[in-house]
Amino acid sequence: MTILEALELSGNYPENILISSFEKEGKFGILCYMTRNGEIHKLMFDSTATFESKEEAENCMHEIAKECVNRYK
């Protein structure tokens, strides 16, 4: 993650950020989108499918976003 991405995430979390996950071969990956007016504006981050559950994947991204807010906002 670049500093610009961290700043963008910190300035938009949680109101304009949508965090979800996907499954591939029994593992889960992260999808993190920026939204505008309730619609997906752009994909900010995605990961490989390495998490054991949907909750683990999504919680990881929420923790990253919270850390960006604490650090840069």
C-alpha positions in Angstrom: 0.0 0.0 0.0 1.4 3.4 -0.9 1.0 6.5 1.3 -1.4 7.9 -1.2 -3.6 4.8 -1.0 -3.5 4.9 2.8 -4.5 8.5 2.8 -7.3 7.9 0.4 -8.5 4.9 2.5 -8.3 6.9 5.8 -10.3 9.8 4.3 -13.1 7.6 3.1 -13.5 4.9 5.7 -16.1 3.8 6.7 -18.7 5.9 4.9 -17.4 5.5 1.3 -15.7 2.2 1.5 -17.2 -1.2 0.7 -15.3 -4.2 1.9 -16.3 -7.7 0.7 -14.6 -11.0 -0.1 -14.5 -13.7 -2.7 -14.0 -17.5 -2.5 -11.5 -19.4 -4.6 -10.6 -23.0 -4.1 -11.9 -23.1 -0.5 -10.0 -19.9 0.6 -11.1 -16.3 0.7 -9.7 -13.1 -0.6 -10.4 -9.4 0.0 -12.1 -6.8 -2.2 -12.1 -3.2 -1.1 -13.9 -0.6 -3.1 -14.4 3.2 -2.9 -18.0 4.2 -3.4 -19.6 7.5 -4.5 -23.3 8.1 -3.9 -23.7 4.5 -2.9 -22.3 3.1 -6.1 -18.9 1.5 -6.6 -16.5 4.1 -7.9 -13.3 2.1 -8.1 -11.5 -1.0 -6.8 -8.9 0.1 -4.3 -7.5 -3.3 -3.2 -7.8 -7.0 -3.7 -5.8 -9.9 -2.4 -5.1 -13.5 -3.2 -7.4 -16.0 -1.6 -5.4 -16.9 1.5 -7.9 -16.5 4.4 -9.8 -19.4 6.0 -13.1 -17.6 6.1 -15.1 -14.7 4.7 -15.1 -13.1 8.1 -11.4 -13.4 8.6 -10.7 -11.8 5.2 -13.1 -8.9 5.7 -12.1 -8.3 9.3 -8.4 -8.1 8.2 -9.3 -5.3 5.7 -11.4 -3.4 8.3 -8.4 -3.5 10.7 -6.1 -2.2 8.0 -8.6 0.6 7.2 -8.9 1.5 10.9 -5.1 1.6 11.2 -5.0 4.0 8.3 -7.6 6.2 9.9 -5.7 6.2 13.2 -2.4 7.0 11.5 -3.4 9.5 8.9 -6.7 11.2 9.7 
